[in-house]
Amino acid sequence: MSGGYGESDIYVVQLNTDGDLLSEPMNLGPAINTPGREMFPFIQDERIYFSSDGQYGNGGLDIFGSVIFSKTEYAMPVNMGRPINSTMDDFSFHSGKGKR
C-alpha cells in the first residue's frame, strides 16, 4: 500500500463477526516495519511473530517476535535466534511432524 515503510509492510484491520471490514487498514508502524520485507504475521498470547529481512538477522528472512502493548504500540522486535532461524529464509512455524 502507498505510505508504507518498505517493500512489504504488516497492517491490521478490524472485522465484525461476519468478517466484514470495520476499519481501514492501519500500518503497524516503524517498530515493526522496515525498508525491507515484513511478512507472514501470526499473533498469539499478546505477541506478534513475523518474518523480516529488514531487521538484524541471520540471513534472508528471519522470524521475529514483539510484545503487543496496544493497537498502536509494539515492543522492539526480537530475533527468535537459532534453532528457529538459520542462514536461509525462515518464514513460518510448523509442527515438525510429517513426511520429509
N, CA, C and O atoms as a GROMACS GRO file, in nm:
protein
  400
    1MET      N    1   0.085  -0.119   0.000
    1MET     CA    2   0.000   0.000   0.000
    1MET      C    3   0.089   0.124   0.000
    1MET      O    4   0.201   0.122   0.051
    2SER      N    5   0.038   0.229  -0.056
    2SER     CA    6   0.114   0.353  -0.053
    2SER      C    7   0.124   0.404   0.091
    2SER      O    8   0.035   0.379   0.173
    3GLY      N    9   0.232   0.474   0.120
    3GLY     CA   10   0.253   0.527   0.254
    3GLY      C   11   0.318   0.429   0.348
    3GLY      O   12   0.329   0.457   0.468
    4GLY      N   13   0.364   0.314   0.298
    4GLY     CA   14   0.428   0.215   0.383
    4GLY      C   15   0.574   0.251   0.410
    4GLY      O   16   0.623   0.354   0.365
    5TYR      N   17   0.640   0.164   0.484
    5TYR     CA   18   0.779   0.186   0.522
    5TYR      C   19   0.878   0.113   0.433
    5TYR      O   20   0.995   0.151   0.429
    6GLY      N   21   0.834   0.010   0.362
    6GLY     CA   22   0.928  -0.069   0.285
    6GLY      C   23   0.864  -0.147   0.173
    6GLY      O   24   0.756  -0.114   0.124
    7GLU      N   25   0.935  -0.254   0.132
    7GLU     CA   26   0.888  -0.337   0.022
    7GLU      C   27   0.754  -0.402   0.052
    7GLU      O   28   0.667  -0.408  -0.035
    8SER      N   29   0.737  -0.452   0.174
    8SER     CA   30   0.607  -0.505   0.218
    8SER      C   31   0.596  -0.481   0.368
    8SER      O   32   0.691  -0.506   0.442
    9ASP      N   33   0.483  -0.432   0.410
    9ASP     CA   34   0.457  -0.398   0.550
    9ASP      C   35   0.344  -0.484   0.605
    9ASP      O   36   0.270  -0.548   0.531
   10ILE      N   37   0.334  -0.483   0.737
   10ILE     CA   38   0.224  -0.552   0.805
   10ILE      C   39   0.123  -0.447   0.850
   10ILE      O   40   0.159  -0.345   0.909
   11TYR      N   41  -0.004  -0.476   0.822
   11TYR     CA   42  -0.116  -0.388   0.856
   11TYR      C   43  -0.215  -0.465   0.942
   11TYR      O   44  -0.211  -0.588   0.948
   12VAL      N   45  -0.304  -0.392   1.008
   12VAL     CA   46  -0.411  -0.453   1.086
   12VAL      C   47  -0.544  -0.386   1.046
   12VAL      O   48  -0.547  -0.267   1.013
   13VAL      N   49  -0.651  -0.463   1.050
   13VAL     CA   50  -0.785  -0.410   1.029
   13VAL      C   51  -0.877  -0.469   1.135
   13VAL      O   52  -0.848  -0.574   1.192
   14GLN      N   53  -0.987  -0.401   1.160
   14GLN     CA   54  -1.090  -0.455   1.248
   14GLN      C   55  -1.199  -0.516   1.162
   14GLN      O   56  -1.239  -0.459   1.060
   15LEU      N   57  -1.247  -0.635   1.204
   15LEU     CA   58  -1.353  -0.705   1.134
   15LEU      C   59  -1.469  -0.727   1.229
   15LEU      O   60  -1.449  -0.739   1.350
   16ASN      N   61  -1.592  -0.732   1.175
   16ASN     CA   62  -1.705  -0.770   1.260
   16ASN      C   63  -1.716  -0.922   1.263
   16ASN      O   64  -1.635  -0.990   1.199
   17THR      N   65  -1.811  -0.976   1.333
   17THR     CA   66  -1.824  -1.121   1.348
   17THR      C   67  -1.852  -1.192   1.217
   17THR      O   68  -1.826  -1.312   1.205
   18ASP      N   69  -1.906  -1.121   1.118
   18ASP     CA   70  -1.931  -1.179   0.986
   18ASP      C   71  -1.809  -1.173   0.895
   18ASP      O   72  -1.811  -1.224   0.784
   19GLY      N   73  -1.702  -1.109   0.943
   19GLY     CA   74  -1.581  -1.095   0.863
   19GLY      C   75  -1.580  -0.972   0.775
   19GLY      O   76  -1.488  -0.953   0.696
   20ASP      N   77  -1.682  -0.887   0.790
   20ASP     CA   78  -1.686  -0.763   0.712
   20ASP      C   79  -1.589  -0.661   0.771
   20ASP      O   80  -1.571  -0.654   0.893
   21LEU      N   81  -1.528  -0.583   0.686
   21LEU     CA   82  -1.430  -0.483   0.725
   21LEU      C   83  -1.497  -0.369   0.801
   21LEU      O   84  -1.595  -0.311   0.754
   22LEU      N   85  -1.443  -0.337   0.920
   22LEU     CA   86  -1.496  -0.226   1.001
   22LEU      C   87  -1.403  -0.106   1.002
   22LEU      O   88  -1.444   0.004   1.038
   23SER      N   89  -1.278  -0.126   0.964
   23SER     CA   90  -1.183  -0.015   0.966
   23SER      C   91  -1.093  -0.020   0.844
   23SER      O   92  -1.081  -0.123   0.777
   24GLU      N   93  -1.032   0.092   0.816
   24GLU     CA   94  -0.932   0.098   0.710
   24GLU      C   95  -0.806   0.027   0.759
   24GLU      O   96  -0.780   0.024   0.880
   25PRO      N   97  -0.726  -0.030   0.670
   25PRO     CA   98  -0.600  -0.091   0.711
   25PRO      C   99  -0.509   0.012   0.780
   25PRO      O  100  -0.493   0.124   0.732
   26MET      N  101  -0.450  -0.029   0.892
   26MET     CA  102  -0.360   0.058   0.967
   26MET      C  103  -0.221  -0.007   0.970
   26MET      O  104  -0.206  -0.121   1.014
   27ASN      N  105  -0.121   0.066   0.924
   27ASN     CA  106   0.016   0.018   0.924
   27ASN      C  107   0.064   0.005   1.069
   27ASN      O  108   0.038   0.093   1.150
   28LEU      N  109   0.135  -0.104   1.101
   28LEU     CA  110   0.183  -0.124   1.238
   28LEU      C  111   0.299  -0.032   1.275
   28LEU      O  112   0.343  -0.031   1.390
   29GLY      N  113   0.348   0.044   1.180
   29GLY     CA  114   0.446   0.147   1.211
   29GLY      C  115   0.590   0.101   1.211
   29GLY      O  116   0.619  -0.015   1.184
   30PRO      N  117   0.682   0.196   1.242
   30PRO     CA  118   0.825   0.169   1.230
   30PRO      C  119   0.883   0.076   1.336
   30PRO      O  120   0.996   0.030   1.321
   31ALA      N  121   0.810   0.046   1.442
   31ALA     CA  122   0.860  -0.053   1.539
   31ALA      C  123   0.860  -0.192   1.477
   31ALA      O  124   0.945  -0.274   1.511
   32ILE      N  125   0.768  -0.218   1.386
   32ILE     CA  126   0.756  -0.348   1.321
   32ILE      C  127   0.809  -0.343   1.178
   32ILE      O  128   0.887  -0.429   1.138
   33ASN      N  129   0.768  -0.244   1.101
   33ASN     CA  130   0.800  -0.237   0.959
   33ASN      C  131   0.931  -0.163   0.934
   33ASN      O  132   0.965  -0.068   1.004
   34THR      N  133   1.004  -0.209   0.832
   34THR     CA  134   1.135  -0.154   0.795
   34THR      C  135   1.134  -0.124   0.645
   34THR      O  136   1.034  -0.148   0.578
   35PRO      N  137   1.245  -0.073   0.591
   35PRO     CA  138   1.254  -0.057   0.445
   35PRO      C  139   1.255  -0.192   0.371
   35PRO      O  140   1.237  -0.195   0.249
   36GLY      N  141   1.276  -0.301   0.442
   36GLY     CA  142   1.277  -0.435   0.382
   36GLY      C  143   1.138  -0.495   0.372
   36GLY      O  144   1.039  -0.425   0.352
   37ARG      N  145   1.134  -0.628   0.388
   37ARG     CA  146   1.008  -0.702   0.376
   37ARG      C  147   0.967  -0.758   0.513
   37ARG      O  148   1.043  -0.831   0.576
   38GLU      N  149   0.847  -0.724   0.556
   38GLU     CA  150   0.786  -0.784   0.674
   38GLU      C  151   0.665  -0.862   0.625
   38GLU      O  152   0.580  -0.810   0.553
   39MET      N  153   0.658  -0.990   0.665
   39MET     CA  154   0.554  -1.078   0.609
   39MET      C  155   0.512  -1.185   0.709
   39MET      O  156   0.575  -1.201   0.814
   40PHE      N  157   0.407  -1.256   0.676
   40PHE     CA  158   0.359  -1.376   0.746
   40PHE      C  159   0.334  -1.354   0.895
   40PHE      O  160   0.389  -1.427   0.977
   41PRO      N  161   0.252  -1.252   0.932
   41PRO     CA  162   0.227  -1.229   1.075
   41PRO      C  163   0.144  -1.340   1.137
   41PRO      O  164   0.059  -1.401   1.073
   42PHE      N  165   0.170  -1.364   1.264
   42PHE     CA  166   0.098  -1.462   1.345
   42PHE      C  167   0.089  -1.405   1.485
   42PHE      O  168   0.191  -1.365   1.541
   43ILE      N  169  -0.030  -1.400   1.542
   43ILE     CA  170  -0.049  -1.343   1.676
   43ILE      C  171  -0.091  -1.452   1.772
   43ILE      O  172  -0.182  -1.530   1.743
   44GLN      N  173  -0.023  -1.456   1.887
   44GLN     CA  174  -0.058  -1.549   1.994
   44GLN      C  175  -0.016  -1.489   2.127
   44GLN      O  176   0.096  -1.440   2.142
   45ASP      N  177  -0.107  -1.494   2.225
   45ASP     CA  178  -0.078  -1.450   2.362
   45ASP      C  179  -0.016  -1.310   2.368
   45ASP      O  180   0.088  -1.291   2.429
   46GLU      N  181  -0.080  -1.214   2.305
   46GLU     CA  182  -0.036  -1.074   2.307
   46GLU      C  183   0.103  -1.054   2.248
   46GLU      O  184   0.174  -0.960   2.285
   47ARG      N  185   0.141  -1.141   2.158
   47ARG     CA  186   0.268  -1.128   2.085
   47ARG      C  187   0.240  -1.143   1.936
   47ARG      O  188   0.153  -1.220   1.895
   48ILE      N  189   0.315  -1.070   1.857
   48ILE     CA  190   0.310  -1.086   1.712
   48ILE      C  191   0.443  -1.144   1.667
   48ILE      O  192   0.550  -1.097   1.706
   49TYR      N  193   0.434  -1.246   1.585
   49TYR     CA  194   0.551  -1.308   1.524
   49TYR      C  195   0.542  -1.282   1.375
   49TYR      O  196   0.434  -1.288   1.317
   50PHE      N  197   0.654  -1.254   1.312
   50PHE     CA  198   0.654  -1.224   1.169
   50PHE      C  199   0.793  -1.248   1.112
   50PHE      O  200   0.891  -1.258   1.186
   51SER      N  201   0.801  -1.255   0.980
   51SER     CA  202   0.930  -1.269   0.912
   51SER      C  203   0.972  -1.134   0.859
   51SER      O  204   0.890  -1.053   0.817
   52SER      N  205   1.105  -1.110   0.862
   52SER     CA  206   1.159  -0.985   0.813
   52SER      C  207   1.299  -1.006   0.757
   52SER      O  208   1.377  -1.087   0.808
   53ASP      N  209   1.330  -0.932   0.653
   53ASP     CA  210   1.469  -0.925   0.609
   53ASP      C  211   1.523  -0.783   0.628
   53ASP      O  212   1.632  -0.751   0.581
   54GLY      N  213   1.447  -0.699   0.696
   54GLY     CA  214   1.488  -0.562   0.722
   54GLY      C  215   1.539  -0.541   0.864
   54GLY      O  216   1.606  -0.441   0.892
   55GLN      N  217   1.510  -0.633   0.952
   55GLN     CA  218   1.562  -0.631   1.089
   55GLN      C  219   1.697  -0.703   1.090
   55GLN      O  220   1.729  -0.773   0.993
   56TYR      N  221   1.775  -0.688   1.195
   56TYR     CA  222   1.903  -0.759   1.205
   56TYR      C  223   1.875  -0.908   1.218
   56TYR      O  224   1.799  -0.950   1.306
   57GLY      N  225   1.937  -0.989   1.131
   57GLY     CA  226   1.908  -1.132   1.133
   57GLY      C  227   2.026  -1.219   1.095
   57GLY      O  228   2.138  -1.171   1.078
   58ASN      N  229   1.997  -1.348   1.081
   58ASN     CA  230   2.098  -1.448   1.048
   58ASN      C  231   2.122  -1.461   0.898
   58ASN      O  232   2.222  -1.519   0.856
   59GLY      N  233   2.032  -1.408   0.818
   59GLY     CA  234   2.043  -1.417   0.673
   59GLY      C  235   1.907  -1.440   0.611
   59GLY      O  236   1.829  -1.521   0.661
   60GLY      N  237   1.878  -1.369   0.504
   60GLY     CA  238   1.747  -1.381   0.441
   60GLY      C  239   1.638  -1.337   0.537
   60GLY      O  240   1.657  -1.246   0.617
   61LEU      N  241   1.522  -1.402   0.527
   61LEU     CA  242   1.412  -1.375   0.619
   61LEU      C  243   1.436  -1.448   0.750
   61LEU      O  244   1.470  -1.566   0.750
   62ASP      N  245   1.417  -1.380   0.861
   62ASP     CA  246   1.422  -1.441   0.994
   62ASP      C  247   1.290  -1.414   1.064
   62ASP      O  248   1.219  -1.320   1.031
   63ILE      N  249   1.258  -1.498   1.161
   63ILE     CA  250   1.136  -1.481   1.240
   63ILE      C  251   1.168  -1.397   1.362
   63ILE      O  252   1.265  -1.421   1.433
   64PHE      N  253   1.082  -1.297   1.386
   64PHE     CA  254   1.095  -1.205   1.498
   64PHE      C  255   0.968  -1.210   1.581
   64PHE      O  256   0.862  -1.247   1.531
   65GLY      N  257   0.978  -1.172   1.707
   65GLY     CA  258   0.862  -1.162   1.795
   65GLY      C  259   0.861  -1.026   1.862
   65GLY      O  260   0.966  -0.969   1.891
   66SER      N  261   0.741  -0.975   1.886
   66SER     CA  262   0.725  -0.846   1.951
   66SER      C  263   0.603  -0.851   2.042
   66SER      O  264   0.500  -0.909   2.005
   67VAL      N  265   0.613  -0.791   2.159
   67VAL     CA  266   0.500  -0.782   2.252
   67VAL      C  267   0.406  -0.672   2.202
   67VAL      O  268   0.451  -0.564   2.163
   68ILE      N  269   0.277  -0.701   2.203
   68ILE     CA  270   0.176  -0.603   2.165
   68ILE      C  271   0.133  -0.529   2.291
   68ILE      O  272   0.072  -0.589   2.380
   69PHE      N  273   0.164  -0.400   2.299
   69PHE     CA  274   0.123  -0.318   2.414
   69PHE      C  275  -0.018  -0.265   2.396
   69PHE      O  276  -0.097  -0.262   2.491
   70SER      N  277  -0.050  -0.223   2.275
   70SER     CA  278  -0.182  -0.170   2.243
   70SER      C  279  -0.201  -0.181   2.092
   70SER      O  280  -0.116  -0.236   2.022
   71LYS      N  281  -0.312  -0.129   2.041
   71LYS     CA  282  -0.338  -0.135   1.897
   71LYS      C  283  -0.234  -0.058   1.816
   71LYS      O  284  -0.217  -0.082   1.697
   72THR      N  285  -0.164   0.034   1.881
   72THR     CA  286  -0.067   0.117   1.809
   72THR      C  287   0.074   0.110   1.867
   72THR      O  288   0.163   0.178   1.816
   73GLU      N  289   0.097   0.030   1.972
   73GLU     CA  290   0.229   0.025   2.034
   73GLU      C  291   0.280  -0.119   2.043
   73GLU      O  292   0.209  -0.209   2.088
   74TYR      N  293   0.404  -0.138   1.998
   74TYR     CA  294   0.467  -0.269   1.996
   74TYR      C  295   0.608  -0.258   2.051
   74TYR      O  296   0.675  -0.156   2.032
   75ALA      N  297   0.653  -0.362   2.119
   75ALA     CA  298   0.791  -0.365   2.168
   75ALA      C  299   0.887  -0.381   2.051
   75ALA      O  300   0.847  -0.426   1.944
   76MET      N  301   1.012  -0.344   2.072
   76MET     CA  302   1.115  -0.365   1.971
   76MET      C  303   1.120  -0.513   1.938
   76MET      O  304   1.131  -0.595   2.029
   77PRO      N  305   1.112  -0.551   1.810
   77PRO     CA  306   1.115  -0.692   1.772
   77PRO      C  307   1.245  -0.760   1.814
   77PRO      O  308   1.353  -0.701   1.809
   78VAL      N  309   1.232  -0.886   1.854
   78VAL     CA  310   1.346  -0.967   1.895
   78VAL      C  311   1.360  -1.084   1.798
   78VAL      O  312   1.264  -1.155   1.771
   79ASN      N  313   1.481  -1.102   1.747
   79ASN     CA  314   1.509  -1.216   1.661
   79ASN      C  315   1.495  -1.343   1.743
   79ASN      O  316   1.552  -1.352   1.852
   80MET      N  317   1.421  -1.441   1.692
   80MET     CA  318   1.395  -1.564   1.767
   80MET      C  319   1.518  -1.655   1.775
   80MET      O  320   1.517  -1.754   1.848
   81GLY      N  321   1.624  -1.622   1.702
   81GLY     CA  322   1.751  -1.692   1.714
   81GLY      C  323   1.748  -1.836   1.663
   81GLY      O  324   1.649  -1.882   1.607
   82ARG      N  325   1.859  -1.903   1.685
   82ARG     CA  326   1.871  -2.044   1.647
   82ARG      C  327   1.810  -2.129   1.757
   82ARG      O  328   1.821  -2.090   1.873
   83PRO      N  329   1.747  -2.240   1.731
   83PRO     CA  330   1.740  -2.308   1.603
   83PRO      C  331   1.622  -2.265   1.516
   83PRO      O  332   1.602  -2.322   1.408
   84ILE      N  333   1.543  -2.167   1.559
   84ILE     CA  334   1.429  -2.124   1.478
   84ILE      C  335   1.476  -2.059   1.350
   84ILE      O  336   1.423  -2.087   1.242
   85ASN      N  337   1.576  -1.972   1.359
   85ASN     CA  338   1.629  -1.903   1.240
   85ASN      C  339   1.760  -1.966   1.196
   85ASN      O  340   1.838  -2.017   1.276
   86SER      N  341   1.782  -1.959   1.065
   86SER     CA  342   1.903  -2.013   1.006
   86SER      C  343   1.961  -1.910   0.910
   86SER      O  344   1.916  -1.795   0.907
   87THR      N  345   2.060  -1.948   0.832
   87THR     CA  346   2.115  -1.858   0.731
   87THR      C  347   2.030  -1.854   0.605
   87THR      O  348   2.058  -1.777   0.514
   88MET      N  349   1.926  -1.936   0.599
   88MET     CA  350   1.832  -1.939   0.486
   88MET      C  351   1.709  -1.856   0.522
   88MET      O  352   1.705  -1.794   0.628
   89ASP      N  353   1.608  -1.854   0.433
   89ASP     CA  354   1.483  -1.784   0.462
   89ASP      C  355   1.400  -1.865   0.561
   89ASP      O  356   1.371  -1.983   0.538
   90ASP      N  357   1.362  -1.802   0.670
   90ASP     CA  358   1.276  -1.863   0.772
   90ASP      C  359   1.152  -1.777   0.782
   90ASP      O  360   1.161  -1.658   0.812
   91PHE      N  361   1.035  -1.836   0.756
   91PHE     CA  362   0.918  -1.751   0.744
   91PHE      C  363   0.795  -1.799   0.817
   91PHE      O  364   0.697  -1.725   0.822
   92SER      N  365   0.795  -1.917   0.873
   92SER     CA  366   0.676  -1.959   0.947
   92SER      C  367   0.712  -2.077   1.036
   92SER      O  368   0.820  -2.134   1.025
   93PHE      N  369   0.620  -2.112   1.123
   93PHE     CA  370   0.638  -2.226   1.213
   93PHE      C  371   0.568  -2.348   1.156
   93PHE      O  372   0.472  -2.336   1.080
   94HIS      N  373   0.616  -2.467   1.193
   94HIS     CA  374   0.544  -2.590   1.162
   94HIS      C  375   0.570  -2.688   1.276
   94HIS      O  376   0.660  -2.667   1.357
   95SER      N  377   0.491  -2.793   1.282
   95SER     CA  378   0.496  -2.886   1.394
   95SER      C  379   0.620  -2.974   1.394
   95SER      O  380   0.658  -3.029   1.497
   96GLY      N  381   0.685  -2.988   1.279
   96GLY     CA  382   0.800  -3.076   1.269
   96GLY      C  383   0.760  -3.221   1.244
   96GLY      O  384   0.845  -3.307   1.225
   97LYS      N  385   0.628  -3.249   1.245
   97LYS     CA  386   0.578  -3.383   1.219
   97LYS      C  387   0.542  -3.395   1.072
   97LYS      O  388   0.505  -3.297   1.009
   98GLY      N  389   0.551  -3.512   1.020
   98GLY     CA  390   0.512  -3.533   0.882
   98GLY      C  391   0.626  -3.589   0.800
   98GLY      O  392   0.735  -3.614   0.850
   99LYS      N  393   0.598  -3.608   0.675
   99LYS     CA  394   0.696  -3.668   0.584
   99LYS      C  395   0.803  -3.566   0.545
   99LYS      O  396   0.776  -3.446   0.536
  100ARG      N  397   0.922  -3.616   0.524
  100ARG     CA  398   1.031  -3.532   0.476
  100ARG      C  399   1.075  -3.578   0.341
  100ARG      O  400   1.167  -3.520   0.283
   0.00000   0.00000   0.00000
